[in-house]
Amino acid sequence: MILFLYALLLFHQLHTKAENTPCQKMGDPKYPLLSKDGDVTIGGIFAIHRKETLPSFEFTQKPQHLLCSSVNLRDFRLAQIMIFAIEEINRSESLLPNVTIGYRIYDTCGSRLSTMSATIGVMNGQDFGQGDRCNGHPPLHAIIGESESSATVILSRTTGPFKIPVISPSATCECLSNRKDYPSFFRTIASDYHQSRALAYIVKHFGWSWVGAVNSDNDYGNYGMAAFLQIAKEEGICVEYSVKFYRTETEKLKKVVDIIKKGTAKVIVSFVSFVEMGLLIDQLSIQKIAGFQMIGVESWITTKNYITPNSFHSLGGSLGFAVRKINIEGFADYVIKEFWDTAFPCSQSEGNSSQYALNCSRYDELLALKNYNEDVPEQRYASNVYKAVHAVVHSLHSLLKCKEQEGCEKSLTIQPQEVVEALKNVNFTIKMGDHVWFDSTGGAVAQYEVVNWQQDSDGLFQFKSVGYYDASLPPLQRLMLNTKNIIWAGGQLKKPSSVCSKSCPPGTRKAAQKGRPVCCYDCIPCAEGEISNETDSINCKQCPREYWSNAEKNNCVSKNLEFLSFTEVMGIVLVFFSLFGIGITVLVAILFYSKKDTPIIKANNSELSFLLLFSLTLCFLCSLTFIGRPTEWSCMLRHTAFGITFVLCISCVLGKTIIVLMAFKATLPGSNVMKWFGPKQQRLSVLIFTLIQVLICVLWLTISPPFPYKNMKYYKEKIILECNLGSTMGFWAVLGYIGLLAALCFILSFLARKLPDNFNEAKFITFSMLIFCAVWITFIPAYVSSPGKFTVAVEIFAILASSFGLLFCIFAPKCYIILLKPEQNTKQHIMGKTTSISY
């Protein structure tokens, strides 16, 4: 407890001693480049010069001051517009009516070292007099600057602990949107998050899927390019290479240029800071590299002194996003007259001279710009500084409780933290009509102008506006481009192509190349039965079951229906033989009818012969039912007609065979067999055999009849339209019954083949049954193995072959005798030496 009290007492003594310690600066004071005293003070930090010369560090004497050279015209204009806006407000009666605004503007010379020095200088303020005490309150209310992101990060991190608000007109790094790290940072320009998205969208809009990427190796380039690469990946854009360099890395810059030269990408996204881009342009011009479509960012795309005859050869036609151009009335005149008379230290009268010790040699390069203002119309960041000054003034106007007639309460002490909170709530419109407010990250709404580097008919270079990007609009309306007004790289009117692989046309699909980005692929034709009807299809789609791909593989068409038709060669041939068979059968019937009283006709049972000829005619006719498009009726008819007509035919042949056997049995003494198989019994046997087949067919049609069926198993590219058997058991029952009768007929005729007679019909029946059985035994494997319409053709062939076999084997010998050997058509010749009877 005693130890705790001792520590508390010691802390109190140290705190009291610190409060009474005079504030002293260490080292030489850092004086502002431009300054003016006022009731309230706004600081400014800009890279008014871009080169810094370091003194020699010999450590034997005090180092000399850093020397700055090479005027950065853009930042010099930003300093001028800041003073212009302050002077304009000081003359105003509506904003801070009785309060004078002062300013202190420091030059960082484009150096990180000088940025830190300038930051400390602007925070410390004037020299401390002897006896001044440290009160912890900074001598200014806000700082406007820096112009580059990396320098702004240094500035914001340094001022952050003191809660001094920093408002940048051009620092766009997305990293500065982090309110945890930069709680008092604001900007009157949008974050690069939006610009990175806009870059990806414009690349996608023009169909460039293969690009190169270059960025400056600083916060601005690294964060911006990282965001672009992420969004590009999401949008399906491939990056061939992504390289970076810093302004002091000359060798690295040369390597970057070599990579650009060797790359196949014709479009390059250049997320490069202002200074680095100047160095890159110089290298491209020196090496005379041209033909690349450059896509730029707001930091350099509208820099007037970058567009020269040499650079235009390399970068002519460049496209990029620029801060919207806003004309500030009176500023162009101010920079060539009033500024030099009132604000520039070394041209002021003695009475208005600055209180700081000035070395006018530091202003020599700036004096050279005294009468130059041609660049002012293209100074797009100037309006952002103008907005920043007004944002600070509106905050102070609110905090000092200013009223137009009564003025402001100047006695109020304003803390920087209060200004930060007031800036979060500013909402006003400047005289040019722009609305000013800050979002939750301290940034402004993203509104860009799309510009194109062009050369007019007079040979003058210009930044042609060809569209805009507005993040406040709905997604599909944010990017608007007037493509007709764009001049492309190399002065071309046709948009360049930048792809790793050309688009795959319909009918093909993309196949990624191993080890390469997804934008590099081969175009593989779709497989048979698959299509792709769009460009760059990833997969081919399978056609529906009844469809097939066309020759181009870009559309599904109905599969060809295959069936044995009357119009094709095979169908015509089969129809011809069928009609030929009918014709021959009819001629034989006519011949037999005309010779019905001759012995050879009588000897062979003319009634069964005519019935057999009739059934053969039906057999030839039924083959026609197998040709043509299968329908429900034709499917049922073809198989049943075939089964019944063939049974009728075989029944007749069987009857004739039985008669031959019976006839020779009847010649035996005491035999009375013929009375049991007379004409009535013959007719009845044919009828019974046929009715059995009719019964089988009726059962088949009742239980499971044949029906039209689209067979897609044999061929993928066509549909076989055939008759499904319905019940295979019914089909094989019909066929089996025919085979049973044919086998029985063959056996009986074979037994009767050697019976004595000059004209033994059993021999011809045996031979016809041999052909019939051979045809149908061969038919079974051929029927099972034949695909499509050939199955039907095989069945028709079997019908015709067996029908012709019966017709020629049974009737040809008789016709031969009737027509060519009429002398043998006698009863004596038929009976010969052997005693026989008439049938």
C-alpha angles and dihedrals in degrees: 000000000000089000091053092051090049092053091048091051092049092051091051092052093050092049091050091049092050092052090054095046113109115239111246131181118228115222129357117329119256108230123205121249092225126016148160131183122238147153089268125023132215118195125217129197120186137155093243089163123038104202128063126194115207119215122235114274105214094148091222096098140016110289117251122242120277113262121224126202143163109058117243097216095194095057092041088059089050090056090048094050090050091055090043091054093046093049090047091053092045088059092047122099095198100058119055089337098190098025125092118214119217129191141202116197121191130196117226095187088221090286128127089215092054091044090062091045092049091048092054090044095053091046095049096049123185128004116285116242120227110283097021112147128220107250097170094236116123116231094236138056104217143358125224113204171020111159097204126059099231092050090046090054089056091046094048095046091050096047094038097088089053092051091232109159116238119198117190122196096199113012102117104168111138088221089073090064090075102107091191093062097031107030095157098043123113134168136194091214130069125261119262088245087083095042091051090053091047090052091052092047095051091048090051092044091061094044097246107152098164117059141155121229129210126177139170114255097243138088092278095052099035097049093040094049092045089055092047093050091050094049092042090056090051090050094049096252116144124213115213093196138354114202134167141189140180126232094254095048102090096165092048090051090055090051090052090053091049091052090050090049094050096042123103095215111104094194121068124192106210113197092174132146122244098261097041091050091057089055092047092050090051092053093046090050094047092052091041092232111171142153097068120123105227120205109198142188135233094267095074113000094096099035105135098205091052093064106079133140090265096046092042089060088061102031105025110137094028115161125207151144119267135183109262113269113242121180114223109207115237097010096105091057093042094060094057100040125010097036093058092045099048112017107030108092102212096049097047124109117257093257093057097042120133120265090229123090103256133199104204093199088079089065098051096100092047091053089063088069095054096111099030123101106139091112095056097091089058096047096110097170092057092083089053091058089047089053092046092054091048091048090056092044093049089052092050090044089058096043094049090049092233122191124191096236101029099040127216132315096249092180091071115103111225118206119206090238089061090053089052091054092045091052090057089062102041114126119165145126123242123220093264088062100253119139115230125204138126126239125221091282093050093253136120131245113280110248118158135176117221109226132188127205105236141163118221128217091271092057093252120140119233143172103240117202109228103166147326144245119216117181091193091069126081113282096257092049100046098091118052121174133180097210094181091067095053122107109201132214113304091020092286122157092204119081111250121240121231114177133133091219128015118251116278109241123227110286093047137074134215119256115189118237110239114256095006133100119278091255089066109078146136124243109237118192114241117257121253110288093023130097142185114200098183137064118265094011114183095205136021115236122230113240117239117269096266095042135076135195119265122234092272091049090227100106139035113235129186112274116251112260111229123202135135104274133188092239101058123086096251092049092048092050092050092046089050093053091044092052090042089055091049090049094050091047092051091048090050090049091050091048092049092047092050090050098036092124095054119104096246092057094044092046092058101049103261094207094060090041092056091045089050091051090049092050091048089053088053090049091055090045095049089059087067090062089066092061121079136036110327115245132177092262097041091052092053093043100048097057098038093045090049092049097046097043093049093048088050089050095047090044089058092048090047089051091051090049092051090048091054090052093044092048094057091044088054091060090067115099113267093010116142097171098123093070089064093055105036126141093288093052090047092054092044092051092051090048094048094047090049094045091055089058090045089053091050090050093048091052090048093050091045099048103035116346125194116267139183111275134186105224112201099165101086098048130025095199099050141033120236108217106207143147113267110217092228094203111029088192089061092051094049090044090056092045092043093052090052089049091050093053091044091050092048091048091048093051094049094045090047090055091049097045095099098044109128117262137112088236109032106175091194090076092058092044089052091052093046091050089048089056092042094052093043091052095049096042088053089045095064099066091035091052093049095047101039114098127220120330091359088072089061092043090053091051092048090047090052091050093048095041094050091043093050088045092056093042097050099035096050103031106027095075091051092047088049092056094042095049106027106021105035090154088068092054092092133111092237094053093047092049092041118174092326119088109243140157135237116259 
